[in-house]
Amino acid sequence: MELPPVAGPAGTEPCLSEYIFTFSSFLLSQHFQEIERILAQPDVSKYAAVRVNFLDLACFHSDLAALILARPTTFLPILDEALRDAQTRLLTERESSHASETQEQRLSFKPLVHVRISNLPQCAEVTKPTISGLRSADMGRLIVLSGTVTRTGSVMVREKEREYECLKCGYQFRAQATPVSKSVVFELPLRCPSGNELQDSETSEATSTTRGRPWKRFKRCNAPCSGTRFAPVTRSNGDAGTCACGDYQEIRLQESVQHLGMGSIPRSILVVLTDELAGSCKAGDEITVTGILQRRWLRPLVPGTRCDMDVILEANYVQINNERKAIVDISPDLLDAFGHFWRLAKRDGVILRARDRIIRAVCPQTYGMFIVKLAVLLSLIGGVPQEDSSGARVRGESHLLLVGDPGTAKSRLLRYAALLSPRAVLTTGIGTSGAGLTVTAVREPATGEWALEAGALVLADGGLCCIDEFDSIREHDRAAIHEAMEQQTVSVAKAGLVCRLNTRATVFAATNPKATKASLQHLRKSGETGNSLSIALGVASPLLSRFDVILILTDKQDDEWDERVADFVLNDYAEKKSPFRRPPDDVFDNPIPSLDWSLEQLRQYLHHVRGTFRPTLSPASECVLGAYYALRRTNSERSAARTTVRLLESLVRLTQAHARLMYRKRAVVQDAIFAIVVVDPDFVEHFLTGGGDPRQSDFSSDPDNAYLDYAKLVLQKLGIESKVHMEEGLPIHSGLDLNPETSWQPSRNETVQKEPVLQPARPGEHPQPDSEAAAPAVEPLWQPSATETLSENDQQGGEKTFVERALDDFDFDAIESRFLTDASLGSWAASLGPS
């Protein structure tokens, strides 16, 4: 199809018909099917829209695309008119082609249509990262803003056009309402447009639309008129001459905190949504708005007085980014480095040492606190949410409560956790109400209508909500967040507004205890008997049961520990560096240069494991969690707030989170053991847990062997040491399930660890690996010697080795079930045949 050039004679502007024909030709060529769907809609009074990619329009005609950016108030209505023209051309083409009567009856013209522009160029003149970057030069231009919806007004029906009549000559015309005004305001001409229409028709074919006038000709007068008084046309039934109405809604958009500098206060801007865009978003949504920056005069202009105006954004297109709230950009090289890191840890048998390297990177300004930092990481990673066919959802987010004396680094840990989360809201309990945490109803000053304003939990949807000084919140205000923490929603019924908002956020809270230091130490050692925990913390039992992890940090006197902390703190001011403030030891002899576990890399790693792995529980890990839950329930002095079914769900979430942290697709016994460590550090007295005090838990120099010692004590106390083996899932054949699409695959020239071959054992003994491939007895994982490499024949795909042939005969699923059913490992080993 040949298009006429969009240019008039020299020195003149193209006429309206040329613009409309060019735009409609573009729509028919690029959006033919969408126009057909609009024509096939049965409801003629319903608004419809076609989303146009700006880059496609720029490729089609770059001059027209530039005009849309520079003069959107003029050319966006022309695009809407072009869409109507495209419908007419398509219907005419169908009629000329002698279409069937059924098809002709099915297609009908839709006058209420809009063209929505998306994917504008990513340049500073168009895409604004923050609201603070808006300048006066952006007025009247098409720009893009991203942020969070903090307030949504009610959707109203608003008048868009009205018929007016000149009181002098009787000329009738249509005036359009200003879309950005507080109330319905029609911009009327200074004098009767009958003379203007006559003059325009003599000079050019351009109509009042291209001249920027909001009125339209309706009834022509024979002679020019200079009348300046107009009145609405009154119909026979007494109604005003309303021509068209549309939906209208105002929302408030707040800029994203992640794009602000240190100490900056988030700003907000009012966004006007019209027609089909009204009601498309709700409070707490993350959206990207393409619109025209406009001025709104708050009061009439009076000479000699100060102007009072506001800046608003008239939306043309709204994109909901709820699924991309926590998106973090990760390079492919960094993904390979993550997989290579765990592959080396598996090869060398130091998977827990590699995990501790990641935990050390959390809040490096604090010394030790191994259990606390592990709890922070597991809560940030979270478990796998479950949803059945009926829509009932079991949350995957884990909530953490830190209770401790002043100076135990509670606030510092909360603020560092907020830095690790790509979407976080940090607030304090002082002056915070229940409505400030959930949602409140406010009255719009412009319209007088009620609107919903999102609170901290709604704004943190899909991220993290940190609440410091949790004890300062009043008791009845804390009860308002019960639904938000467990059901992950907020039900609102205020001022005639009934709705439900999502609060799928992890909650971190820090509070000071109401009990004395001695009472806290006794409470921690006694196992939280009865309702003592609720009384000592000053938090009601229903709210305590919603926290997955509650850690009590006491500032008790310990000369050795105090000396270490003092050297650690004073190291920054000392000339000679303290040995306690040394950098973390490298896990491997040849560390990965691109992986230093900085704050940014740690944030990317947490986002990667959350989006990649959905671990399932192995039967052995289920056995451990079930035994621990049953033991806690049978305790006569158990805490009613901490031994409900929510305790078992919390253990499952933490077990899955530890499996994600360990880069596994399957949760094993080791993950269940560390979930118990985080939930109940006092379950077994061990140096790994700091003697039951999470604050004094330090990192072990040999965490892999320390785990074997601790896991043995846990299984003995649970009474399942004969049913479950502490190293279940850890051998090389199933210890680490790497994602084949994102993990670093071993090259043929690298040393590859061989599998141990288990030999039959006598009853009561554990099966031992073959002497040719046996590992030292003190190591938790079998480690290869420095000379064990793939042979040249194996590298070229030759015959399998003896070890590989033996592994092919192994039925690992059957072995796993034997771990759970047999009375001992010896009976399982004895049942194995010579093969």
N, C-alpha and C positions, 0 to 999 in steps of 0.2 A: 504494500500500500504506500503510495507516494503522498507525503505530507506537504502542505504549503509551508513556506518559510514563515516562522513566527516573527515577522518584522514588517512594519508598514512602510510607507514612503519615507524618503530621507527626512530625518528630523521629526517624525511622528511616531506615536506608540501604536503597536498592533491593536486591532479591535478585539472586542470580547469574543466574538464568534471564532476567531482564529485560535485563541487560547483554549476555548472549550473543545474545539474539534481536535486539537493536538493532544490535550489531556485525555479525552475520551478514546482516542486511538490507542494511546498507551494502555489504558485500562482494559480495552478489548483484547489487546495483544498479550498482556501479562496476567490479567485476572479474569479471564473469560468464564471459567467455571464458577468463580465466586459470584459473578454477576448473574449467572444462570440460577444459582441457588437463591439469590435475593428475589428474582422474578418468580421463582416457584413457591415462595412463602405464601401461605393463605391469608395471613393477617396484613392488610394494607396499612393499618394505623400503627404498626410496630416499627421501631427504629432499627435500621440495619447499617452495617459498616463494612468497609473493605480496607484491610490493612495493607499499606503500600510500603515496600522497602525503599528508603530514600536512595540507596546506592543503585537500585535498578532504574529509578527515575533519572538519576544523574547520568547513567550510561545511555538512556534513551534520549535525553535532551538536557545537556548541562546548563544551558542558559535558563531554562524554566526552573530547574532545581535551585539555582542560585537565587532566582526571584522569590521562591517560596521561603528560603531562609531570611532574605532581607525584608520582604513585605508579606508576612503571613496573614495579616488581617485582610489584605486584598485578595490574595491568591488561594487561600484555603476555601473561601466560599466558591471561587471559580472551580476548584476541584470537586466540590460537592455537586455543582451544576453540571460538570463534565460527567460525573457518575450517572446523573439522571439522563443526560444526553446519550450515554452509552447504552442505557436500558432501552431508550427509544429506538436507537439504531439497531439493536439486537432484535427487538420486537418487529420492526419494519422488515428486517431481513428474513425473519421467520414467516411473516405474512406473505412476502414476495415469493418465498420458496414453496408455497402451497402446503404448509404443514397441516397435520390432521387437526380436526376440531377439538379432540380431547387435549392435545398439547396446547392449542391456542387458549383454551379455557383454563388450563393449569397455570400459564404464565400471565402475570399481571404487573403493571407498572407500580413501583414503590416510590413515592415522592420523598419520604422521610429517610434519607440515606446520608452517610458521611464517609469521607475518606480520611483514614487515620495514618499518620506518617510515623514510621518506626525506623530504627537503626540509623540514626543521624551520625554524621562523621565525628570521630573521637578527636576533636580539636578543642583548644582552650576557648575559642569564640563561641562554640555551640554547647559542648558538654561541660557543665560546671561541677567540679568535685564537691564543693560546699556552697551553702547559701551565702556565706560571708563573701564569696567571690563575685557576687552580682554587682554590676555597676550601672550607672545611668545610661551608658551606651547600649545596654542590653534591652532597654525598653522598646517594646513593639517587635522584638525579634523572637525567632523560634529557638528555644534552648531546651536542654535536657538536665533534669535534676533527679537525684536518687536520695532516698532516705526512708524513715520509718513513720508510719501513720500513727500519730498520737491522739487525734481527735477526729471523730466522724459525726457530722450532723445528719439530721433526718432528711430523707429524700422528699422533696416537695415538687408540686406541679406549678410551673411558672409560665406566665404569658410571654410569648415570643414576638408576636406581631399583632397590631391593632389597626383598624381602619379609622382614619381621621378625615374630616371635611372642613374645607375652607369656609368660614362664615361669610365671606364676601361674595365669592363666585360659585360656591357649591362644589368645587373640585374635590374629589375623593382620592385619597392615596393611602398606602400602607406604610406604617412606621415600625421599625424593628426595635425591640428592647435591648438596652445595653446589658450584656451578659455578666459583667463584673460589678455591677452596682449593688448596693445593699438591698434596695427594694426594686420593684419593677419601675424602671424609668425609661420612657421613650424619648429618643432624641428627635425633636421636631425641627424642621427647617426655619430659617429666620423669616422667610416670606413664602408665599404660595408657590409650590414647585411647578405650577402649570406653565408659567412663563419660562422657567428653567428647562423644562422638558422640550418646549418648542424651540428654544435656542440650541439645545444640545442636538436635536435631530437635524438641524440645518448644517451643523459643522462636522459632526462625526457620528459614527454608528455606535459609539460607546455609550452605555447606559449609566445610570447613577451608581451601579455597583462598582465600576472601575474608578469612579470619581471619589469613592470613599463615603458616599452618603447612605445612611441606613434606611431611607424611604424608597418606596417603589410606586410607580404609576399605577393607578387603578381605574380612574375615569378622567378622560381628557376634556379640557376646557377649550372653547373655540378661540379665545383671545388670552393674551398674557394678563396675569393678575398680580397685584402687589399687596395682597392681603397678608396680615401677620397674626391673625387670630384663627385658631383651629379648635375643633371640638370632636370628641369621639362620635363615630356613627352609631346611632341607636337603631336597633332592629325593631321589627314589628312586635316582638314579644317582650320588649323592654330591656334586653341584654345589650351590653356594649359590643361593639364590632370586633370581637376577638377572632383572629384568623387562625392562629396556631398556638399550641401549648407544648411544653416539653418538661422533662424531669430536670431537677436542679438539686445539687448537693455541694456542700462545702466541707472540706477536710483540712486538717493541719498536718503538714509534712515537716518532720524534724530531721536535720542532717545526721548522717551516721557518725557515731562517736569515733569509729576507727579511722576516719579521715581527718580528724582534728589534731592540732598540735597540743603539746603539754600545757595545761592550764586554760585551754579555750573552753568557752561555754557553748553548748549546742544551740544553734538558732533554728527557728522554724518559719514557715511561710504558709499562707493560706492558698489552697488549691481549689479551683472551681471545676466541678464535674457536671457535664450536661448530657442529656438524652441517654443513650445506652451506657455511657460511662458511669452514671450515677448508681451508687450501690454496688460497684464492682470490687470494692476493697473495704476492709474493716480495720478497727484499731489494732495495732501490733503488726500489721503486714509490712513487709519490706517491698517497696515499689520503686519503679523508675517512670518518671512523668516527662512526656514531651508536650510542651505548651508554649503559649505566648505570654511574655512578661508584660503585665498591664499595671496601670495606676488606678486606684480607687479613691475618689474624693469622699472623705468622711462627712463633710458638711459643705453647703453651697459657698461658692467663691464670693467674697465681699471685699470691695476695694478698701485698702488700708488695714486689713486684718491678715493674720498669718494663715497660710494654707495648711490644711490638715488632710493628709492623704496616707494611703497604705499601698504596699506593693503586693500584688497577688499574681498567681499563675493560672491562666486559663488553659485547662488541659485539652490537648488534642488526642493523646494516646497514653494509656496507662498499662504498664507491664508489671504483673505480680511476680516477685522474686522470692516467694516463701521457700521454695526448694533450694534456693541458692543463698540462703541467709548466711550459712557458715562455710561458704566455698573459699578455699585457700589455694592459691596457685602453687603447684609443685612441679618442678622440672623433671623430665625423664631421668636425667643423671642422678638426681637425688633419690628418686624411687629405686633405681638400681643400687645406690649406696645403702639404702635401708635393707634391701634383700641380701646384699653382700655382707653386711654387718652381722646378720643373724646366721648366715650360712657359715661364716668363719667361727662364730660362737658355738655352733653345733659341731663343727669339725673338731675344735679344740676342747670340747666338753666344758665350756665355761658360760653356759647360757644364763645362769643367775648372776654371774659377775658382769656380763654384758647388760643385763637388766638394771643392776645397781648403778652402772655408768649413766644410764638414762635418768634414774631417780636422783642421782647426785646433782643433775643439772637443774632440778626444781628448786627455786629460791636459794641460790648459792650463798646468799648473805647470812643464812642461818646454819649453825653447826649441828651435825647429826640429824636427829628427828627422822630416822629411817621409816618408822611406821606411819608417821604423820604425812610425810611426803609421798609414800606409797598410797595412802588413802586419798590424797589429793589427786594423784594421777588416775587411780582407778575410778574415782567419782567423775572426773572430767571425761574419761573414755566412755564409761557407762556400759550397760548391757544391751541386749537385743530386744527391742519392744515386740510384744506379741499381740496379735489381733485375730479374733475368730471371725466366723462367717456372719455373726450377728452384729458385728461392729464394736463389740466390747474390747477395750484396749488395756493391756497391762504395760505400764510404763517401763522404759529401758533406762531412764535417767536415774542416777543415784544422788541422794541428798546427804550432805555432810554437816555435822554440828561439832564445832570446837568449843569446849568448855575449859576454861583455865584461869589461873591467876593473872594479874597484870604483868606484862613483860615476858610472856611466853610465846611471842611472835604470832599471835592469832591474826591480827590485822594485816601483818606483812604477808602471811600466807594467802589471805583472801585477795589482796591486791595483786599478788603474783599470779594467782589462778585467773584473775580477770584479764591479765595480759596474755595468758595462754589460750584463752577462748577467743575465737574470731568475732563473737557477738556477746557482749557482757554489759550488765547494768550493775553499778555499785552504789549502794545506799546505806544509810545508817538508821538505827532504830529510833534515835532521838528525833522527835517531831514527826515520825512516820505513822500514818494511820492505815487502817485496813483498806480504805478506798485508794490511798496512795500506792499500796502494794498490788491491788487488783485492778479496779476500774471505778471511775466516778462519773456522775452525770452533771454536766454544767450547762448553763444557758448561753446560747450564742448571742453576743451583743448586737450583731447585725440583723438577725432575723427574729430573735426572741424565742427560737425553738431550742429544745433540749438536745444535747449532743453527748456522746460518750467519749471520755478521755482516758486513755490507757495508763495503767500504773506500771510499776517496776517489773512485775512478773509477766505481764502481757508484752511489754517492750522487749523482754529477754527471751521471747519465744524462739526456741531453736538454739539457745545459747546458755549463758550462765547468769544467775542472779545472786549477787553477794550482799548479804545483810550483816553489817557490823553492829555491835551493841544490840544484839537481838533481845536482851532482857529489858531494854528500854521501851519496847513496844508494849502498849497496854494489852491486858489479857483478852478483852473482847475483840481487839483488832487482830491479834494472832489467830483467833478462830476463823477469821475471814479467809485465811490461806489454806485451810484444810483441803478443800476441793482442788485448789490450784496445784497442790503438791502431789496428791494421789491420783486424781482423775485427769490432771493436766488440762483442765478447762476452768473457766470462770463463767458462771451463770448469772446474768444480770436481769433484774426486773425493777427498773428505776424510772420514775417520771414517764411512765407509759412506754419505755423502751425495754423490750424483752428480746434477749439474744444470748449467744454463748460464744466466748472467745477462747482461743487456744493459749495455753501457758505451758508448752512442752519445754520447760527449762530445768536445768540442774540448779539446786538451791544450796549455797554455801552460807552458813550462819556461824557467827562467833558471839559468845556471851561470857559474862563473868558469873561465877557461881554465887548463890546466896548463902551457901554454907561456908564454914571456915575451912582453912587448909587441912587441918587434922581430920575434919569430917570427910573431906573429899578423898584423902588417902585411905581412910577406913572404908569408905563407900566403894572405892575401886577394888580393894582387896577382898571385900565381902561378897562381891559378885552382884551388886545392884539388887539387893534383897527388897522384896515388897515394893512399896511406893516410895522408898527412900530416894531414888534417883529423881523422881518428879519433884519431890519436896526440896532436895538440895539444889536443883538447878532452877527452880521456880518456873518450870515449863509443864503444862498439863500433859497427862499421859497420852491423849489422842494425838497431840502434835509430836510428842517424842516418838511414837510408833511409826511416824512417817519419815523419820530420818534413818537412812540405811546404816550410817556409821556415826557413832557418838564417841569422841575421844576426849578424855579428861586429862588435862595437862596441869600438873602440880609443880610448883616451884620449891621443891624440897632441897634441903642443904646436903651437898655431897662435895667434899673437898676436892676429890680427883676430877669430878665433872666440872666443877666451878673453875678449876685451873685451866682445863681445856677450853672452855667457853671464853675465859678471859684472854687467853693467848690468841684465840680465833678472832675476837673482836678487836684487840689491840694491834693485830698484825698489819692493818692498813696504815697505822700511824708509826710503826716501828721501822727502824733502819734495817734490822735483820729480820728476815721473814721467819714466821713460826712454822715448825713442822706440822702443826695441826691444820694450817691453812694451805698446805701444798695442793697443787692442782691434782685432779683425779688421775689415778694411774691408768695407763693405756691397757685396754683389755687384751690386745694382741701385740705380738712382737713387731709386726708391720701394720701400724694403724692406718685407717682410711683417711687420706688427707682432706677429702671434701666433707668429712663428717666430724664436726666439733661439738655438736649438740648445744648450739646456741639457743637463745630464746626463740628466734624465728624458725630454726630447724625443729625444735621441740614442738612448736605449734603445728608445723607441717606434718610431723610424724603422728601426732595425736589425731589430726584430721584424716590422715591416710588410713590408719588402722580402724578408725570408726566407720569409714565408708567402704572399706575393702572386706573386712572379716565379719562374718556372722557365726561365731563358734557355737557348736552344740556340745552338750555334756556327755561325757563317756559314762558307761554304767558304773565304773569304779568311783568317779567323782560324785555321781549321784548317791552312791552308798555312803561316802564320807559326809556329805551335806545332810543326808537324812539321819545318820547316826548322831551328828552334833545337834540337830534340831530336836530329836527325840530326847537326848540327854538334857538339854536346857528345859524342855517342857516337864520332865519328870522331877525337876528340882523343886522341893517343897517351898523354898524361899525365893522362888524365881520372881523376876520383875514382870508385872502384868503388862507393862507398856513395851517391853522389849522381847517378849516371847510369843508374839502372835504369828499368824501365818505370814505377815509381812516380813518377819525375820527370815523365813525360808526364801521368800522372793528376793530379799536383799542379798542373801548368800549366793543365789543363782546369778544375779546381776554382777556382783563383784567377781565371781568365778569367771564369767564370760569376759569381763573387763580385763582380768589378769591374762587370760588367754590371748586377747587382742594385744595387750602390751607385749607379750612374748612372741608375737607374730605367728600365732597358731590359728588354725581353723577348727580345732577340736580342743575342748577344755578337758584337762586330765587331772589326776590326783594332786599334782603340784599346785595347780590353780586353785583347787578347793582348799588346800591347806593354807595358802596365803590369804584366801578370803576369810578364813577363821581367824588368822592372825590380825587382820584389820578390824574385824567386828569385835573380837574378844582377845585383846593382848594378854590378859591375865589368865587365859585358859590353861596355859602350861608355863611354869617358871623356866625361863631360858634367857641366855644372854642375847639371843637374836631379837627379843622383844624388850630389852632393857630391864629385865626383871619385872615386867608388867607395866612399866611406866613408859608410855609412848614418847614422852619428851626426851628421855635419856636412852632411847634405842639408837644405837650407832650402827654404821655399816661394818659388816664383817669382812675380814681380810680374805676369807675363803668361804663365800656364801654357799657354794654348792655342797660342801661337806657339812656346813652348819645346817642346811636344810634337811639333810639325811638324819642328823641327830634330832632335830626338832620334830620332824614328821614321825619318827619312831615313837616319840613320847606322846604325840597327839593320837596316833592310831591305837596305842596301848590304852590311853585313857578312854577312848571311844569304844574299846573292846572289839575292834575289827582288824587287829593286826594279822590275824590268820586268814582274813577274807580279801584284804586289799593290800597290795604292795606299794610302798611309798614311791617307787620308781616306775609305776605304771605309766605308759605313754612316753617315757623319756628315752628309751633306746633309739638308735638312729633310724630304724625303719618307721617309727611313728612319732618321734619326739618333736619334730618341727615340720608343720605343713606349710610350705611357702606357696604363695600364689604364683602359679606358673606364668601369668601374664605380666606381673609386675616385679617378680623377684629376679635377682642376679643369678643366672644359671652358671654352674661351674664349667670352666673351659677344660679342654682335654689335657692341657699341660699342667694342671694344678693337681696337688695331692688330694686324693679322695679317700675318706675314711671307710674302712671295710666293716662289715657287720660281724658281730661276734656270733659264734656258733655255740648254742646251748647244748650241753651234754646232759644225759640222764643223771639224776641225783638220787641218793638214798632217801627213804622217808624221813621227814623232819629237816631236811637240808634244802637250801636254795639251789637251783640249777646253776652250774658254773659254765662260763664260756670255754671254748676250746683253747688249749694252750698255745696254738699257733697264732691266735688273734685275741688273746686274753688281755684285759686292761689291768692296771694296778688295782689292788683291792680297795685302796683308800679313795679312788676317784669315783664320783657319782656316775660318770659316763665313760664309756670305753674310748680310749684315745689311741690313735695310730702312732707307730714309731716314725722317726724322721725319714726312714728309708722306704716306707711303704707307699709306693706310687703305682699307678696303672702301668701295666706292661705295654710294650709296643703293639702286641697282638690285640690286647683289650682295647687300646685306643683306636685301632682300625676295625673294631667290630668283630674280633675273632671269637674263638670258643670261650664259653663261660668258665669262670674259675670254680673251684670246689665250694667256696663260700657262697657264690651266687647260685649255684645249683641247689645247695642246702636251703637257702632262703626261699627259693621257688616252691619248695615242698612245705613251707610253713603256712599254716592257716591262722593268721593273727586274730581274726574274729573269734575263732574257737578258743584260742589261748586266753583272750580277754575274758570270755565268759567263764573259763575255768578259774580265773583269778577270784571271781566273785562267788562261785558255787562250792568249790572244794574247801575242805577244812584247812588245808595248808598247802604251801607251795610244793612240799615234798610229795604229797599225793598226786598233784598235777604232774610233777616231773616223772614220777614212777609210772604214770599212765602212758607216757610217750614211748613209742616203739623205737627200735634201732634207727629208723629213718629220721 
